[in-house]
Amino acid sequence: MPSATSDLLERNSDLSNALPKLVPRKRPQPRSRNSNPPPETPSLPPPPPLDSINFVEPSRRILSPRDHKLFLKSPTYTLVTSFIFTLSDSVRDKPISSINTSTFDPTVTSILSILDSARDLLQQHPPEDNGGSRFGNPAFRTYIEAFTSHLPTWHTRLPLPDSLPPTGLTELVTYLSHSLGSASRIDYGSGHELNFLLWLLCLNRLGLLPPPVFPSLVLRVFPRYLQLVRQLQTTYYLEPAGSHGVWGLDDYQFLPFLFGASQLVGHAYLRPGSIHSALVLEDEGGEYLYLGQVGFVNSVKNVEGLRWHSPMLDDISSAKSWAKVEAGMRRMFEKEVLGKVPVMQHFLFGGLIPPADGMSKEEDERKEDAEGVVEEGQVVVMKDGMKHVHNPNSWGDCCGIKVPGSVGAAGEMKRAQGQGLRRIPFD
């Protein structure tokens, strides 16, 4: 007679078959590489020998989409991206206060002096009574004329090489004279901002601004330049050049967002979403270019809330990290600044920043009577130095519509009310 123990063992003899089979764990799959990696920083070439430079007065050479394509494949394109991205890399995780003002390079001190003189010149050219118009004030033209006339003298403050020919000085003056806006159109945009950086690049090509002073350029010189152009924008109601309107990143500037995002990479507590805090903008705006620019944008809008007046900035604030914001700004600089013909048609080429072989010449274009030329049954006109097919049946925006800047609307509202800007609280 079998015992109780043997019965139990017999019933449990097949328990092993009831256990689930062991399945080996799946090996972790390697993360897919970013299909759209941020642009890398090309190596900045050393300054060329002075006697190898063919100095000429800078002129526009991007006069057609073909010229633009040649530029995008040229060494000059690499030089510009290398300079801008190296500047951005130099201020990674650095607030403005990290720069010791007592150890400024003499060239940096001279540049700051020139910018201060340009600001002082504003007092001599007050805006005209424009009848309450929000469009550009004509007094800006007289300011730019006076500014340009002072530039040769102001450049003597710089420790320029003794062997620099007069055409070399002309080249420097031309870039800086085009950095504050267009006197003819009374506007300002990222192309003029880029001209200021090209002026600094020219000084670098002459050996005056080596890489060790790059943090001072971004965190001391560039903020001083921003103060100047903001004062010009609010004084003369400069119109936004090529503004994308409410969906654009900013009516006037781009580089404060690129440089400012680099500053904030790795910050201990500030996040992209911190731009929605008025207290953060007030406390930290003087230390970080990104926050300072957002604060300025808020101050000149008559609608409260980034999602209403700057949806792109609002969207960017949802990014997980400042590293992602910086990567996006790098892509945007290549695609929306250097990659756009309307911006780059005003890019100036000279001896220090040479054009690519085969690009058009501005003087050759002037010899051709482009106005009214008929190509394949369509009228081709020249507008601001760029040919395009004229469409007289459009809504009046074929050759561009004058767009008043938000600073003009804010300025006139303040003047009419005699007090601060009254914003519309949508939120």
C-alpha positions in Angstrom: 0.0 0.0 0.0 1.6 3.3 -1.1 2.3 5.9 1.5 1.0 9.4 1.5 4.5 10.7 0.7 4.8 8.6 -2.4 1.4 9.7 -3.7 2.4 13.3 -3.3 5.7 12.8 -5.2 3.8 11.0 -8.0 1.3 13.9 -8.4 4.1 16.5 -8.5 6.4 14.6 -10.8 5.4 16.7 -13.8 5.5 20.1 -12.1 8.5 21.1 -14.1 6.5 21.0 -17.2 4.0 23.4 -15.7 6.7 26.1 -15.1 7.0 28.7 -17.7 10.0 28.3 -20.0 12.9 30.6 -19.4 13.2 33.2 -22.1 16.5 35.0 -22.5 16.3 38.8 -22.0 16.4 40.9 -25.0 19.6 42.8 -25.4 19.1 46.6 -25.2 18.9 47.9 -28.7 21.4 50.7 -29.4 19.7 54.1 -29.6 19.1 55.3 -33.0 21.4 58.2 -33.9 19.9 61.6 -34.3 18.8 61.9 -37.9 19.2 65.7 -37.7 22.3 66.3 -35.6 23.2 69.9 -34.8 25.9 71.6 -36.9 29.4 71.1 -35.6 31.9 73.9 -35.1 34.4 74.0 -38.0 38.0 74.8 -37.1 38.7 78.5 -37.3 41.6 79.1 -39.6 44.5 81.3 -38.5 44.6 84.9 -39.8 46.1 85.2 -43.3 49.3 87.2 -43.9 48.5 90.9 -44.3 50.3 91.1 -47.7 48.2 88.3 -49.1 44.9 90.1 -48.7 43.5 92.0 -51.6 41.6 94.7 -49.8 38.5 96.1 -51.7 35.4 98.0 -50.7 32.9 95.4 -49.7 29.9 94.9 -51.9 27.0 92.6 -52.3 27.7 89.5 -54.5 24.6 87.4 -53.7 22.4 88.7 -56.4 20.6 85.5 -57.4 19.8 82.1 -56.1 22.8 80.8 -58.1 25.1 83.1 -56.2 23.7 82.0 -52.9 24.3 78.3 -53.8 27.9 79.2 -54.6 28.3 80.9 -51.2 26.9 77.9 -49.3 29.7 75.7 -50.7 32.5 78.3 -50.3 35.3 78.6 -47.7 33.8 81.9 -46.6 30.6 80.1 -45.5 32.8 77.8 -43.4 34.7 80.8 -42.1 31.5 82.6 -41.0 30.0 79.5 -39.3 33.3 78.7 -37.6 33.5 82.2 -36.2 29.9 82.4 -34.9 29.9 78.8 -33.5 33.3 79.3 -31.9 32.0 82.5 -30.2 29.0 80.5 -29.0 31.2 77.7 -27.6 33.4 80.1 -25.8 30.6 81.2 -23.4 29.1 77.8 -22.6 27.9 77.8 -19.0 29.3 81.4 -18.4 27.2 84.3 -17.1 28.1 87.9 -18.1 29.5 88.6 -14.7 32.2 85.9 -15.2 34.1 88.4 -17.5 36.7 90.4 -15.6 36.4 94.0 -16.9 39.8 95.0 -15.4 41.7 92.7 -17.8 40.1 93.7 -21.1 42.1 93.3 -24.3 43.0 96.8 -25.6 41.0 96.1 -28.8 37.9 95.2 -26.8 38.2 98.4 -24.9 38.5 100.4 -28.1 35.4 98.6 -29.5 33.4 99.5 -26.4 34.5 103.1 -26.8 33.3 103.2 -30.4 29.9 101.8 -29.4 29.6 104.4 -26.6 30.3 107.2 -29.1 27.6 105.8 -31.4 25.2 105.9 -28.5 26.2 109.5 -27.5 25.6 110.5 -31.1 21.9 109.8 -30.6 21.5 112.9 -28.5 22.4 115.1 -31.4 19.7 113.5 -33.7 16.4 113.4 -32.0 13.4 111.8 -33.8 11.2 114.0 -35.9 7.6 114.6 -35.2 6.1 111.9 -37.3 2.4 112.7 -36.7 1.9 109.7 -34.5 3.0 107.3 -37.2 4.3 103.9 -36.1 6.5 103.6 -39.2 10.2 104.4 -39.3 11.2 107.9 -38.3 13.1 109.8 -41.1 15.6 111.2 -38.6 17.3 107.8 -38.6 18.7 108.7 -42.0 20.6 111.7 -40.6 21.8 109.6 -37.7 23.3 107.0 -40.0 24.9 109.7 -42.1 26.5 111.2 -39.1 27.5 107.8 -37.7 29.2 106.8 -41.0 31.1 110.1 -41.3 32.6 109.5 -37.8 33.7 105.9 -38.4 37.1 106.6 -40.1 38.1 108.7 -37.1 36.7 106.3 -34.5 38.7 103.4 -36.1 41.9 105.2 -35.2 41.2 104.1 -31.6 41.9 100.5 -32.7 45.4 99.2 -32.7 45.3 98.5 -36.5 48.5 97.3 -38.2 50.7 100.2 -39.5 50.9 98.5 -42.9 47.1 98.4 -43.3 46.3 100.2 -46.6 43.5 102.8 -46.9 41.4 100.2 -48.7 41.7 98.0 -45.6 40.3 100.8 -43.4 37.5 101.3 -46.0 36.6 97.6 -45.7 36.3 97.8 -41.9 34.3 101.0 -42.0 31.8 99.5 -44.5 30.9 96.5 -42.4 30.3 98.6 -39.3 28.4 101.3 -41.2 25.9 98.5 -42.3 25.4 97.1 -38.8 22.9 99.5 -37.4 20.2 99.3 -40.0 19.2 100.5 -43.5 18.9 104.3 -43.9 16.9 104.0 -47.1 14.4 101.5 -45.7 14.6 102.7 -42.1 14.6 99.1 -40.9 16.8 96.7 -39.0 17.1 92.9 -39.0 19.3 89.9 -38.4 21.3 90.7 -41.6 22.5 94.0 -40.0 23.2 92.1 -36.7 25.3 89.7 -38.8 27.3 92.6 -40.3 28.4 93.6 -36.8 29.8 90.1 -36.3 31.4 90.3 -39.7 33.2 93.5 -38.6 34.5 91.6 -35.5 35.5 88.8 -37.9 37.5 91.3 -40.0 39.3 92.4 -36.9 40.0 88.8 -36.1 41.4 88.2 -39.6 43.8 91.2 -38.9 45.0 89.4 -35.8 43.4 91.9 -33.3 40.8 89.5 -31.7 42.4 86.1 -31.0 40.2 83.3 -29.6 41.1 84.0 -25.9 39.1 87.2 -26.1 36.0 85.6 -27.6 34.1 85.4 -24.3 34.6 89.1 -23.8 33.2 89.7 -27.3 30.1 87.8 -26.6 29.4 88.8 -23.0 30.7 92.4 -23.0 30.9 93.8 -26.6 27.8 92.2 -28.0 25.5 93.3 -25.0 26.8 96.8 -25.5 25.8 96.6 -29.2 22.4 95.2 -28.3 21.8 98.2 -26.0 22.7 100.5 -28.9 20.4 98.9 -31.5 17.5 98.6 -29.0 17.8 102.3 -28.4 17.8 102.9 -32.1 14.8 100.7 -32.5 12.7 102.4 -29.9 13.9 106.0 -30.8 13.4 105.8 -34.5 10.7 103.0 -34.7 12.8 100.9 -37.0 10.8 98.6 -39.1 11.6 94.8 -38.9 13.6 93.8 -42.0 12.1 90.6 -43.4 10.0 90.0 -40.3 8.1 86.7 -40.1 5.5 88.4 -37.9 4.1 86.8 -34.9 5.4 83.3 -35.9 9.0 84.5 -36.1 11.6 84.1 -33.4 12.1 87.8 -33.0 11.4 90.9 -35.1 15.1 92.1 -35.0 17.6 89.8 -33.4 18.8 86.2 -33.6 22.2 85.8 -32.1 21.2 86.6 -28.5 19.2 83.4 -28.6 22.1 81.3 -29.9 24.7 82.8 -27.6 22.3 82.9 -24.7 21.3 79.2 -25.1 25.0 78.3 -25.0 25.4 80.3 -21.8 22.6 78.3 -20.1 23.7 74.8 -21.1 24.1 72.9 -17.9 22.6 75.5 -15.6 21.8 74.2 -12.2 18.2 75.5 -11.9 17.2 77.6 -14.9 15.3 75.6 -17.5 13.9 76.6 -21.0 10.5 77.0 -19.3 11.9 79.6 -16.9 11.3 82.3 -19.6 7.7 82.4 -18.5 8.6 83.8 -15.1 8.8 87.5 -14.9 10.9 87.3 -11.8 13.5 85.1 -13.5 13.7 87.5 -16.4 14.1 90.4 -14.1 16.7 88.8 -11.9 18.7 86.8 -14.5 18.2 88.9 -17.6 21.4 90.9 -16.9 23.4 87.7 -16.8 22.1 85.7 -19.7 21.5 87.0 -23.2 18.6 84.7 -23.9 16.6 85.8 -20.9 17.5 89.5 -21.5 16.2 89.3 -25.1 13.0 87.7 -24.0 12.6 90.4 -21.4 13.0 93.1 -24.1 10.6 91.4 -26.4 8.0 91.3 -23.6 8.6 95.0 -22.8 7.6 96.2 -26.3 4.6 94.0 -27.0 1.1 95.3 -26.2 -0.2 91.8 -25.6 0.7 89.9 -22.5 1.9 86.3 -22.8 4.6 84.7 -25.0 2.1 82.3 -26.5 0.2 85.3 -28.0 3.0 87.5 -29.3 5.9 85.1 -29.7 4.5 81.6 -30.3 7.9 80.2 -31.5 9.6 81.3 -28.3 6.7 79.7 -26.4 7.1 76.4 -28.3 10.9 76.4 -27.7 10.3 76.8 -23.9 8.9 73.3 -23.8 12.3 71.8 -24.8 13.8 69.4 -22.2 17.2 71.1 -21.9 19.2 74.1 -23.0 21.4 71.8 -25.0 18.4 71.0 -27.2 17.6 74.7 -27.5 21.2 75.5 -28.5 21.2 72.7 -31.1 18.1 74.1 -32.6 19.5 77.6 -32.7 22.5 76.3 -34.6 20.3 74.7 -37.2 18.2 77.8 -37.4 21.3 80.0 -37.9 22.4 77.9 -40.9 18.9 77.6 -42.4 17.1 80.8 -41.5 20.0 83.3 -41.6 22.8 82.0 -43.8 20.4 79.8 -45.7 17.9 82.5 -46.7 18.4 84.6 -49.8 16.4 87.6 -48.5 18.8 87.9 -45.6 22.0 87.0 -47.5 21.3 89.3 -50.4 22.7 92.1 -48.2 25.8 90.1 -47.2 29.0 92.1 -48.0 32.1 90.5 -49.5 35.6 92.1 -49.6 39.2 91.1 -49.2 39.0 89.8 -45.6 35.7 87.9 -46.3 36.1 87.0 -50.0 33.4 85.9 -52.4 33.3 82.5 -54.1 34.6 82.3 -57.7 31.8 82.8 -60.2 29.6 85.0 -58.1 27.9 88.0 -59.7 29.3 91.5 -59.3 27.1 94.4 -58.2 28.6 96.8 -60.8 27.8 94.3 -63.6 24.2 94.2 -62.5 23.9 97.9 -62.6 25.0 98.0 -66.2 22.1 95.8 -67.1 18.8 97.4 -67.4 16.9 94.9 -65.3 13.8 97.0 -64.9 11.0 95.9 -67.2 13.0 93.0 -68.8 10.6 90.4 -70.1 11.6 86.8 -69.5 9.3 84.1 -70.9 6.4 86.5 -70.9 7.0 87.7 -67.3 8.3 91.1 -66.1 11.5 90.9 -64.1 12.2 93.8 -61.8 15.0 94.7 -59.4 14.0 95.3 -55.8 16.7 96.0 -53.2 19.3 94.5 -55.4 17.5 91.2 -56.1 15.8 90.2 -59.3 12.3 88.8 -59.0 9.3 88.2 -61.3 6.9 91.0 -60.7 3.3 90.1 -60.1 1.1 93.2 -60.5 -2.0 91.2 -59.7 -1.0 90.3 -56.1 -2.4 91.9 -53.0 0.1 94.7 -53.1 2.8 92.7 -51.4 4.8 91.6 -54.5 7.7 94.0 -53.9 7.3 94.0 -50.1 4.9 95.7 -47.7 6.2 98.2 -45.1 5.6 96.5 -41.7 5.7 98.8 -38.6 7.7 97.3 -35.7 6.0 96.5 -32.4 8.4 99.1 -30.8 6.6 101.8 -32.9 3.2 100.7 -31.7 4.4 100.5 -28.1 6.1 103.9 -28.3 3.1 105.7 -29.7 0.8 104.0 -27.2 3.1 105.2 -24.3 3.3 108.7 -25.7 -0.5 108.9 -26.2 -1.3 107.6 -22.8 1.5 109.4 -21.0 2.3 106.3 -19.0 3.5 102.8 -19.2 2.3 100.3 -21.9 -1.2 99.0 -21.3 -1.2 95.4 -22.3 -4.1 93.2 -23.3 -4.3 90.3 -20.9 -5.4 87.4 -23.0 -4.3 84.8 -20.4 
